[in-house]
Amino acid sequence: MKKTRRDFIKKTALATTGIAVGAGCSTAKSYNRIIGANDTIHVGVAGINSRGNALRNTVTKLANTNVYALCDVDSKVLEKRIGQHTEAVGNTPKGYKDIRKMIEDKDIDAVFIATPDHSHAPFAIRALQGGKHVYCEKPCSQNPAEGDLLIAAQEKYGKQLQIGNQQRSAPTSQSAMRDIADGVIGDVYEAKCWYANNRGTIGNGKPAAVPDHLDWDLWQGPAPRRAYTDNVVHYNWHWFRHWGTGEICNNGLHEMDICRWALGTEMPSKVTSQGGRFHFTDDDWEFFDTQIARFEFEDGKSLTWEGRSCNGRKQYERGRGVMIYGTDGSIMLDRNNYILYDRAGKEVKNESEKVASATTGLVGAGGLTDYHIQNFFQAIRVGEALNSSIQIVNSSNNLCHLGNMAQDAGGMIDVDARTGKVVGNMAAMKAWSREYEKGWEPDIS
């Protein structure tokens, strides 16, 4: 058992440090258009108000890359970002309102997707179908069925698909995983992660005229149409079930992915969740601002996520982070640091990132984003293994969905560890997929 577990983690750790081990991603030989090591990669970025603008900034810093096009449904945002890019870099990118039109542009090699959660998977699938490599921000799916479609689409169309779990590219996190694989803390059996912020109320939305600069129909994209209200765009959609996925997918996904990597696990057999909406209870926030979700696996391992969106009290002096427990010691990880402790709790190793990354801010820019995008471009150019391929990360995203499903089901669900599907609760399984606006359905048939 020990050898099997450590071999699994070591294989995964090697895959995330650039050594291809057959993680289900295509090699450079399968591309319709081979991009040489020194060729310029032309990029289109969709959703550029916040996170997408951070991605744009990183692309401009890397060699042999060109921000060829920017896309946003808000004309004010689009005009502002094009102007900023022109002033900073010297070239003026094309501007698109409709991502479908940008995907049709034959001069674009790779599409970056930083739109709202409900459109991530449908847009990524369209881009793959259009012959583009794709960098898709997390969460990769708004529901588990979309993750399955993404895997099938990547394998069918043979393009690179990197998911924006940038801590997979952190040198300190990769170092920790190598140490775990070497048995430094013995047998890993438990992992805990947390996120704390001090978010305010989103108020109560009022019906209003759609602003002239916003294409509300395109913003909704794959989601069935709803009337415009004044408290959704540009950020509060995270807390509405029709478009968002809640804090566990918005932020918990990052740390839960690291926990699952350390544990060497896939799907749980049981999920419990406690929490609710305790702050600003009279506003429109539909998800939970407080949630403690626990995932139990068939081999006895466990993972716990503690999310507090509206109470910023830190743990271990960190607003977000991971603790990994083993029979011979423990490890603390966050985006900027790796600390190793022996079984008595004495610090024996401390590594910091050379370039810091933001932690609980709304944009998340920093060194890890730079490493992650560089890994994506190297995968396109020379077939380097993706650190966060859809095949690697989809299980982590599904953990988050299962956490929400358990909370909605009253606190507990049983799961088929082979398929990740809920057992014995048809009501909970209704969240496995969703309805789409006609004409926007993701389809790879």
N, C-alpha and C positions, 0 to 999 in steps of 0.2 A: 504493500500500500504506500509506504513512504517513497519508494522509488518511482512509482507511477505518478504520484502527486507532484514530486519535484521535477520529474521529466516534463510533465505538462506545463508547469510554470516556467521552466527553463526554456522550453520551446517557444512559449509566448513571449518571454523576455527577449529572446534572440530575434523574433519576428519584428519587435518594435525598435530594434537597434540596427535595422537595415539588412539583415540576413534573411533572404527569402526561404520560407519553410512551407510553402504551399497552403496559404491561408485562404485560398479560394479567389484570389485576385489574379487578373490576367497579367501576362508579361508584356514587355514592349513589342514583342514579335506579333502580337495579336491585334495591334492597332491598325485602323484603316489608314491613318496618316502617321508615319513614324516621325517623331520630333527628336532631332539630334541633340547631343549634350550641350551644344552651344547655340542652338536655335532659340529664337525669341518665342515665348509662350504668350499668346494674346488672350487676355482675360476679360470676361464680362462679369460685373458684380450686381446682383439684384437685392434690393432692400438696403439702402445706404444711409438711412437716417442715423443709426447708432452702431450696432455691431458690424454691419456691412462696411461702414466707413473705416472701422479699425482694420478690417481685412484689406480694404483698398490701400490703406497706409502701409501695411506690411508688404504687399505686392510691389509697391513702388520702391522699396528698399532692396529688393532681391535682384540679382543679376539676370539679364536676358529674359525679363518679363515686361509686359506692357499692359496697362489698364486700357483696353481698347474701347470698352463700353461700360456705361453705368445705367442702371434701370431702377426706377421707382415710380409708384403710382401717384406720388405727391409731387407736383411740378415745382413747388417751392423748394423742396428737399433736393430734387434732381438738379435744378438750376444752381443751387448753392454748392453742391458737391462738385459739379462740373467746373464751376468757377474756382473753387479751392484747389482742385487737382491741376487745372491749367496754370494757376499762379505758382504752385509748388513744384510742378514737374516740367512744365513747358509745353506739353501737348494737350490737346483738347479731345477727350473721349467722346464717342458717339453717345447720344442720349436716347433711351427707350422708356416708354411708359408700360408697355406690355411685354412681359418676359418671354412670351411665346414668339414674339417678333425678334427679340434678341437671340433666342436659341436658333432661329433660322439663319442668322448671319454666319455665312461660311468662313469668315475670317477669324472667328472666335474659336479658340482651342479648348478653353476651360470656363465653366460657369460656376461662380460662387453664389450660394443661396443663403441669404440672411433675412428672409421674409418672415412673417408670423408663422407659428408652429403648424397651423392647419394646412399650410401650403408647401411645407418642406418636401415631403415625399412625392406628392403629385408633380411638383416642379422638377425635382431631381430625376424622376422617371422620364419626363418629357425631354430633359436635357440629355440624358443617356440615349434616348431614342433618336435625338437629333445629332448624335455623333460627338457629343461633348464629354470631356472629363468633368467631374463634378466634385466640388467641395461644398458639403451641405452642413449647415450649422445644426447643432443639437437642439431639441431632440430630433432624431432622424425620422420619427413617425409621430403622428397624432393619436395613433391606435396600433395595436400589435399587427393587425392584418397588413398595414402599410409597410412594416418592416419586412415581412415575407415577400411582398411585391418588390421592394428595393433590392433584396438579395437576388431574386429571380431576374430583375432587369439588369443588374450589374453583370451577372453571369451570361445573360443572353447577348448583351450589346458590347461587352468586353472592354468597357472604358473604366478608368480609375474612379473610385468613389470613396472619398475621404470624409469621415464624419467629424464635426468640430469638437471632439473631446480632447482638447489640446494638452491636458496633463499626461496623456499617453506619450507625448513627445518630450516630457521633462527629463533632462539628464539625471536629476536627483531621484525621480520616481523609477526610472529605468535601473539606476544603481540599486535601489531598494529591492526591486524585483529579482535582480541577479543574486543579491544576498539571500533573499528568501529561497530561491531555487537551490542555492548552495547549502541550505539548512542552518543559516546563522541564528535564526530564532526557533529552530526545531520545527515541529509540526504546527502549522498555522491552523487554528480552529475557530477563530472569531475575529470579526472586524466591525468597527463602529465608525460612523461618520456623522457629521453635523453641518448645519448651515444656520446662521443667525443674522438677521437684518432688522432694521427699524422702519419698515415701510409704513406709510400713512394710509389714510382712507382714499378710496377711489370715488367716493360720493355716489350720488344717484343720477344716472344719466337721464337726460331729457331729449325727447324727439327734437330734431333740429334739421335745418337745411344742410345738405352736404356742402362743405366748403368748395369754392370754385376750383381750388388747386388740387383737390383730391378726387381720384376716380374710385368711388366707393364700390362699384361693380367689380373692377379689377382687383381691388384690395381683398374682397371676399373670395374671389377666385373659385377654388373647389368647394367652398362651404355653401350650403343652401342659403338663399338670400334672406336677409333681415333688414329692417328699417334702420337707418342711421341714428345713433344717439351720440351725445357730445362727450362721453367719457370712455371711449374705446381706443381710439387712435391717438398717439402712436405706441403706447406701452401697456395700457391697462387691459388689453385683450388677453394678456397672460392669465388673468383670473376668471375669464369667462369660458365655460366648457365648450361652447360652439367653436371657439378659435384656439384657445390655449390648452395647457396641460397641467397647470398648477406648479407649485414650487418644487415638488419632487422631480418633475421632468425639467423644469427650468434651471435649477441649480443642484438638486440632489443627485441628478444623473452623473455629474462629474465625479463626485467622491464615491458614489456607489459603484461606478465603473472601476475605479482604482481598487476598491475593496474586493470586488469579484475577481479581478486580475490576481490579487494577492492570495485569495482563497483557492483559486483554480477551479471555480465552480461555474455552472451554467444556470439552469432553472431550479427554483426551490420546489419543495413538496408542500409547504405550508406558509401562508403569509398572514400576519396579524397587523392591525393598524389601529391606533388610537389618536384622537385629536378632534379638530373642528375649527370653526370660525369663532374666535373668542374676542378679537379686537374689532372695533368699528362695525358692530353686528347689524347696523341698520343700512349699510351701503350695499353696492351691487356685487361685491366680491363673492364668487360662487364656489371656489375651491376652499381648502383648509389653510388657515394661516399658521396652524400648529399641528404637527403630525409626527408620531413616533411609529415607524414601520419596521417590523422585524421579519426576516426571511430565514426560514429553516430549510436546510438541505438534507438529502437522504444520507449523506455520509456523516451527519452530526454537526457539521459546521453551521455557523449562523452569521448574519449580517444585520446590523441595525442602523437605520437612518433617523436622525432627529432634526426636524426642520422647524424653525421658528422665524416666520417672515416678519413679525411685528414686535419682537422682543430681542433687541440686539445684544443681550448678555453673551459674551464670548465663552468658549470652553478652551482650556489650556492656552489662554491668551490669544486665541484665534477665532475669527468669525466663521471660518470653515476649515475642515481638515478631516484627517483619517487616523484612527488608531488600529493597529493590526497586532493581534495577540497570538503568540506561539508558546510552545512548551518550554522554550529556553530563553525567551525574551519577548520584546515588543518593539514596534516601529511606529513613529509618528510621521505623517506626511502631510504637507500642504503644497500649494503651487510653487512655493519658494524654498522649501526646506525638507530635509530628511534627517531624522534623529533616531538613532538606534539605542535601545536600552537593554541591559541584561535582565535576568529574571527578578533581581532585587530592585529594579527600577533605576539603576545607575546608568548615566549616560556614557556610552562607549564610542559613539561616532556621531558627527554632526556635519552635514554637507548642505551648502546653500547654493541656489541658482546664481549664476554670474549676472544674469539680467532679470530683474524682478518682474513679476506679473501682478496685475490687479486681482483682488480677491473678492470682495463683496460689492464692488462697483457695478454699474449697469452695463458697462461696455466690455470689460474683461481683457483689455489689451495688455501686451507685454511680451516678454521673451518667449513664452511657451507658444503663443500664436505664431511668432516668427519661425520657430523650429517646426511647428506643425505644417505650416504652408510650405516651407522648404522641403519637408518630407514628401508632401503631395507633388511638388514639381519634380523631385527626383524620381518618384514613381512613374510619372509621365515620361520623363526623359530616358531613364535607364532601367526601369523596372524594379527600383528599390521597393521592398515590402512596405506597404502602408502601415503606419503605426495605429491607425484607427479605421480600418476598413469596415464596411457594413457587416461583414461576416463576423468580425471580432466584437463589435459594439452593440449589435442588435439585441443580444441577450440582456445587456445592461439596461437598455431602454425599456425592454419588456418588464424588467423588475419594477421600474417606476410605474408603468401602467398597472401592474398587479398590485402595487401599493395603493394606488387610487381605487382600484376595484375592491380591495379588501375593506378600505374605509367606507366606501359606499354600501358594501354588503353588510355592514353592521359590525365590522371589526375583524373578521376572519374568513379566509377562503382556503380550500384545499386545491392543490395544483398537480397536474400530471407533469412530473419532472422531465419526461421525454419530449413533450410537445409545448410545455409552458401554458397550456390551457387550463381554465378553471374546471374543477370536477364537482358535479352535483349541485351547481347553482346556475341555472339558465339565465336568471336575471342579471347576474354579474357578467356573464358571457356576452350580453348585448353590447357591452363596451368594447368588444374585440374588434369591431369595425364601425363604420359610420356610413351615412348617406351623403351623396355628393350632388352638387349642382349639375344639372344636365349639361353635357358637353365638356365637363371638366373631370370626368371620372378617370382615375389612373387605370391604364389597361396595357398589358404587355402581350396580349394574345396575337 
